[in-house]
Amino acid sequence: MDCSIESLAIVDITIENYLDTFKALALEDKAVFTLSNIYGAYIGAVFLKCC
């Protein structure tokens, strides 16, 4: 991913694939928190770079 607006589509697809793959598994709160922080930080960096 290259911090472009277009790369956000990759993030979206990645999250959708993750949810489809692991939908039946119950994730621990720590795992959800960590994934949210990782993807949230990337999305925030993209918006800061592009604005």
PDB file as gemmi writes it, atoms N, CA and C in Angstrom:
CRYST1    1.000    1.000    1.000  90.00  90.00  90.00 P 1                      
ATOM      1  N   MET A   1       0.848  -1.166   0.000  1.00  0.00           N  
ATOM      2  CA  MET A   1       0.000   0.000   0.000  1.00  0.00           C  
ATOM      3  C   MET A   1       0.896   1.231   0.000  1.00  0.00           C  
ATOM      4  N   ASP A   2       0.437   2.239  -0.718  1.00  0.00           N  
ATOM      5  CA  ASP A   2       1.297   3.386  -0.970  1.00  0.00           C  
ATOM      6  C   ASP A   2       0.768   4.705  -0.412  1.00  0.00           C  
ATOM      7  N   CYS A   3      -0.130   4.646   0.530  1.00  0.00           N  
ATOM      8  CA  CYS A   3      -0.725   5.839   1.150  1.00  0.00           C  
ATOM      9  C   CYS A   3      -1.487   6.703   0.151  1.00  0.00           C  
ATOM     10  N   SER A   4      -2.047   6.095  -0.878  1.00  0.00           N  
ATOM     11  CA  SER A   4      -2.875   6.832  -1.828  1.00  0.00           C  
ATOM     12  C   SER A   4      -4.345   6.585  -1.502  1.00  0.00           C  
ATOM     13  N   ILE A   5      -5.188   7.489  -1.988  1.00  0.00           N  
ATOM     14  CA  ILE A   5      -6.629   7.308  -1.807  1.00  0.00           C  
ATOM     15  C   ILE A   5      -7.061   5.977  -2.414  1.00  0.00           C  
ATOM     16  N   GLU A   6      -6.457   5.632  -3.549  1.00  0.00           N  
ATOM     17  CA  GLU A   6      -6.801   4.381  -4.220  1.00  0.00           C  
ATOM     18  C   GLU A   6      -6.488   3.161  -3.353  1.00  0.00           C  
ATOM     19  N   SER A   7      -5.482   3.262  -2.505  1.00  0.00           N  
ATOM     20  CA  SER A   7      -5.105   2.121  -1.662  1.00  0.00           C  
ATOM     21  C   SER A   7      -6.161   1.817  -0.603  1.00  0.00           C  
ATOM     22  N   LEU A   8      -7.055   2.771  -0.349  1.00  0.00           N  
ATOM     23  CA  LEU A   8      -8.117   2.519   0.622  1.00  0.00           C  
ATOM     24  C   LEU A   8      -9.047   1.415   0.138  1.00  0.00           C  
ATOM     25  N   ALA A   9      -9.141   1.248  -1.169  1.00  0.00           N  
ATOM     26  CA  ALA A   9      -9.935   0.141  -1.712  1.00  0.00           C  
ATOM     27  C   ALA A   9      -9.319  -1.192  -1.308  1.00  0.00           C  
ATOM     28  N   ILE A  10      -7.991  -1.251  -1.259  1.00  0.00           N  
ATOM     29  CA  ILE A  10      -7.296  -2.472  -0.834  1.00  0.00           C  
ATOM     30  C   ILE A  10      -7.603  -2.754   0.637  1.00  0.00           C  
ATOM     31  N   VAL A  11      -7.601  -1.709   1.444  1.00  0.00           N  
ATOM     32  CA  VAL A  11      -7.932  -1.868   2.861  1.00  0.00           C  
ATOM     33  C   VAL A  11      -9.357  -2.403   2.996  1.00  0.00           C  
ATOM     34  N   ASP A  12     -10.271  -1.842   2.241  1.00  0.00           N  
ATOM     35  CA  ASP A  12     -11.664  -2.281   2.284  1.00  0.00           C  
ATOM     36  C   ASP A  12     -11.797  -3.750   1.898  1.00  0.00           C  
ATOM     37  N   ILE A  13     -11.149  -4.141   0.817  1.00  0.00           N  
ATOM     38  CA  ILE A  13     -11.196  -5.535   0.362  1.00  0.00           C  
ATOM     39  C   ILE A  13     -10.570  -6.458   1.402  1.00  0.00           C  
ATOM     40  N   THR A  14      -9.457  -6.029   1.986  1.00  0.00           N  
ATOM     41  CA  THR A  14      -8.771  -6.834   2.992  1.00  0.00           C  
ATOM     42  C   THR A  14      -9.670  -7.079   4.201  1.00  0.00           C  
ATOM     43  N   ILE A  15     -10.327  -6.031   4.663  1.00  0.00           N  
ATOM     44  CA  ILE A  15     -11.217  -6.173   5.817  1.00  0.00           C  
ATOM     45  C   ILE A  15     -12.406  -7.068   5.469  1.00  0.00           C  
ATOM     46  N   GLU A  16     -12.984  -6.874   4.281  1.00  0.00           N  
ATOM     47  CA  GLU A  16     -14.103  -7.730   3.862  1.00  0.00           C  
ATOM     48  C   GLU A  16     -13.685  -9.195   3.783  1.00  0.00           C  
ATOM     49  N   ASN A  17     -12.513  -9.459   3.203  1.00  0.00           N  
ATOM     50  CA  ASN A  17     -12.024 -10.837   3.106  1.00  0.00           C  
ATOM     51  C   ASN A  17     -11.773 -11.424   4.486  1.00  0.00           C  
ATOM     52  N   TYR A  18     -11.217 -10.615   5.370  1.00  0.00           N  
ATOM     53  CA  TYR A  18     -10.957 -11.068   6.734  1.00  0.00           C  
ATOM     54  C   TYR A  18     -12.272 -11.442   7.418  1.00  0.00           C  
ATOM     55  N   LEU A  19     -13.272 -10.584   7.272  1.00  0.00           N  
ATOM     56  CA  LEU A  19     -14.568 -10.860   7.901  1.00  0.00           C  
ATOM     57  C   LEU A  19     -15.213 -12.108   7.319  1.00  0.00           C  
ATOM     58  N   ASP A  20     -15.120 -12.267   5.997  1.00  0.00           N  
ATOM     59  CA  ASP A  20     -15.691 -13.461   5.366  1.00  0.00           C  
ATOM     60  C   ASP A  20     -14.992 -14.731   5.841  1.00  0.00           C  
ATOM     61  N   THR A  21     -13.684 -14.654   5.988  1.00  0.00           N  
ATOM     62  CA  THR A  21     -12.893 -15.821   6.365  1.00  0.00           C  
ATOM     63  C   THR A  21     -13.080 -16.191   7.833  1.00  0.00           C  
ATOM     64  N   PHE A  22     -13.109 -15.196   8.695  1.00  0.00           N  
ATOM     65  CA  PHE A  22     -13.121 -15.457  10.132  1.00  0.00           C  
ATOM     66  C   PHE A  22     -14.439 -15.091  10.805  1.00  0.00           C  
ATOM     67  N   LYS A  23     -15.496 -15.003  10.021  1.00  0.00           N  
ATOM     68  CA  LYS A  23     -16.804 -14.598  10.546  1.00  0.00           C  
ATOM     69  C   LYS A  23     -17.275 -15.489  11.696  1.00  0.00           C  
ATOM     70  N   ALA A  24     -17.049 -16.768  11.564  1.00  0.00           N  
ATOM     71  CA  ALA A  24     -17.535 -17.712  12.573  1.00  0.00           C  
ATOM     72  C   ALA A  24     -16.690 -17.706  13.847  1.00  0.00           C  
ATOM     73  N   LEU A  25     -15.491 -17.168  13.775  1.00  0.00           N  
ATOM     74  CA  LEU A  25     -14.619 -17.151  14.949  1.00  0.00           C  
ATOM     75  C   LEU A  25     -14.877 -15.905  15.783  1.00  0.00           C  
ATOM     76  N   ALA A  26     -14.887 -16.074  17.062  1.00  0.00           N  
ATOM     77  CA  ALA A  26     -15.027 -14.932  17.959  1.00  0.00           C  
ATOM     78  C   ALA A  26     -13.634 -14.403  18.275  1.00  0.00           C  
ATOM     79  N   LEU A  27     -13.371 -13.192  17.857  1.00  0.00           N  
ATOM     80  CA  LEU A  27     -12.066 -12.602  18.135  1.00  0.00           C  
ATOM     81  C   LEU A  27     -12.044 -12.017  19.537  1.00  0.00           C  
ATOM     82  N   GLU A  28     -10.892 -12.076  20.144  1.00  0.00           N  
ATOM     83  CA  GLU A  28     -10.728 -11.458  21.449  1.00  0.00           C  
ATOM     84  C   GLU A  28     -10.747  -9.944  21.277  1.00  0.00           C  
ATOM     85  N   ASP A  29     -11.142  -9.253  22.326  1.00  0.00           N  
ATOM     86  CA  ASP A  29     -11.192  -7.796  22.276  1.00  0.00           C  
ATOM     87  C   ASP A  29      -9.846  -7.197  21.894  1.00  0.00           C  
ATOM     88  N   LYS A  30      -8.761  -7.796  22.382  1.00  0.00           N  
ATOM     89  CA  LYS A  30      -7.429  -7.276  22.068  1.00  0.00           C  
ATOM     90  C   LYS A  30      -7.134  -7.376  20.580  1.00  0.00           C  
ATOM     91  N   ALA A  31      -7.560  -8.458  19.955  1.00  0.00           N  
ATOM     92  CA  ALA A  31      -7.317  -8.637  18.522  1.00  0.00           C  
ATOM     93  C   ALA A  31      -8.100  -7.608  17.716  1.00  0.00           C  
ATOM     94  N   VAL A  32      -9.352  -7.405  18.068  1.00  0.00           N  
ATOM     95  CA  VAL A  32     -10.175  -6.410  17.376  1.00  0.00           C  
ATOM     96  C   VAL A  32      -9.585  -5.019  17.582  1.00  0.00           C  
ATOM     97  N   PHE A  33      -9.173  -4.712  18.789  1.00  0.00           N  
ATOM     98  CA  PHE A  33      -8.573  -3.418  19.104  1.00  0.00           C  
ATOM     99  C   PHE A  33      -7.313  -3.198  18.280  1.00  0.00           C  
ATOM    100  N   THR A  34      -6.460  -4.208  18.201  1.00  0.00           N  
ATOM    101  CA  THR A  34      -5.208  -4.096  17.453  1.00  0.00           C  
ATOM    102  C   THR A  34      -5.468  -3.892  15.966  1.00  0.00           C  
ATOM    103  N   LEU A  35      -6.345  -4.700  15.386  1.00  0.00           N  
ATOM    104  CA  LEU A  35      -6.664  -4.553  13.963  1.00  0.00           C  
ATOM    105  C   LEU A  35      -7.288  -3.192  13.673  1.00  0.00           C  
ATOM    106  N   SER A  36      -8.151  -2.734  14.544  1.00  0.00           N  
ATOM    107  CA  SER A  36      -8.778  -1.423  14.364  1.00  0.00           C  
ATOM    108  C   SER A  36      -7.740  -0.315  14.389  1.00  0.00           C  
ATOM    109  N   ASN A  37      -6.795  -0.417  15.293  1.00  0.00           N  
ATOM    110  CA  ASN A  37      -5.740   0.595  15.375  1.00  0.00           C  
ATOM    111  C   ASN A  37      -4.848   0.589  14.146  1.00  0.00           C  
ATOM    112  N   ILE A  38      -4.489  -0.589  13.669  1.00  0.00           N  
ATOM    113  CA  ILE A  38      -3.611  -0.686  12.498  1.00  0.00           C  
ATOM    114  C   ILE A  38      -4.281  -0.067  11.277  1.00  0.00           C  
ATOM    115  N   TYR A  39      -5.487  -0.534  10.969  1.00  0.00           N  
ATOM    116  CA  TYR A  39      -6.174  -0.017   9.783  1.00  0.00           C  
ATOM    117  C   TYR A  39      -6.597   1.437   9.971  1.00  0.00           C  
ATOM    118  N   GLY A  40      -7.003   1.802  11.163  1.00  0.00           N  
ATOM    119  CA  GLY A  40      -7.376   3.191  11.434  1.00  0.00           C  
ATOM    120  C   GLY A  40      -6.204   4.141  11.283  1.00  0.00           C  
ATOM    121  N   ALA A  41      -5.036   3.732  11.743  1.00  0.00           N  
ATOM    122  CA  ALA A  41      -3.842   4.563  11.606  1.00  0.00           C  
ATOM    123  C   ALA A  41      -3.479   4.750  10.139  1.00  0.00           C  
ATOM    124  N   TYR A  42      -3.576   3.684   9.359  1.00  0.00           N  
ATOM    125  CA  TYR A  42      -3.264   3.779   7.929  1.00  0.00           C  
ATOM    126  C   TYR A  42      -4.255   4.710   7.227  1.00  0.00           C  
ATOM    127  N   ILE A  43      -5.538   4.523   7.497  1.00  0.00           N  
ATOM    128  CA  ILE A  43      -6.558   5.364   6.861  1.00  0.00           C  
ATOM    129  C   ILE A  43      -6.355   6.828   7.257  1.00  0.00           C  
ATOM    130  N   GLY A  44      -6.056   7.071   8.526  1.00  0.00           N  
ATOM    131  CA  GLY A  44      -5.776   8.433   8.979  1.00  0.00           C  
ATOM    132  C   GLY A  44      -4.568   9.032   8.283  1.00  0.00           C  
ATOM    133  N   ALA A  45      -3.518   8.244   8.100  1.00  0.00           N  
ATOM    134  CA  ALA A  45      -2.317   8.728   7.414  1.00  0.00           C  
ATOM    135  C   ALA A  45      -2.624   9.088   5.965  1.00  0.00           C  
ATOM    136  N   VAL A  46      -3.458   8.290   5.319  1.00  0.00           N  
ATOM    137  CA  VAL A  46      -3.842   8.588   3.931  1.00  0.00           C  
ATOM    138  C   VAL A  46      -4.586   9.915   3.873  1.00  0.00           C  
ATOM    139  N   PHE A  47      -5.534  10.124   4.765  1.00  0.00           N  
ATOM    140  CA  PHE A  47      -6.291  11.374   4.751  1.00  0.00           C  
ATOM    141  C   PHE A  47      -5.404  12.571   5.075  1.00  0.00           C  
ATOM    142  N   LEU A  48      -4.484  12.421   6.006  1.00  0.00           N  
ATOM    143  CA  LEU A  48      -3.574  13.526   6.314  1.00  0.00           C  
ATOM    144  C   LEU A  48      -2.685  13.862   5.121  1.00  0.00           C  
ATOM    145  N   LYS A  49      -2.231  12.853   4.421  1.00  0.00           N  
ATOM    146  CA  LYS A  49      -1.355  13.063   3.267  1.00  0.00           C  
ATOM    147  C   LYS A  49      -2.106  13.737   2.121  1.00  0.00           C  
ATOM    148  N   CYS A  50      -3.356  13.364   1.937  1.00  0.00           N  
ATOM    149  CA  CYS A  50      -4.123  13.830   0.774  1.00  0.00           C  
ATOM    150  C   CYS A  50      -4.866  15.139   1.013  1.00  0.00           C  
ATOM    151  N   CYS A  51      -4.978  15.556   2.233  1.00  0.00           N  
ATOM    152  CA  CYS A  51      -5.767  16.777   2.509  1.00  0.00           C  
ATOM    153  C   CYS A  51      -4.917  18.000   2.611  1.00  0.00           C  
TER     154      CYS A  51                                                      
END                                                                             
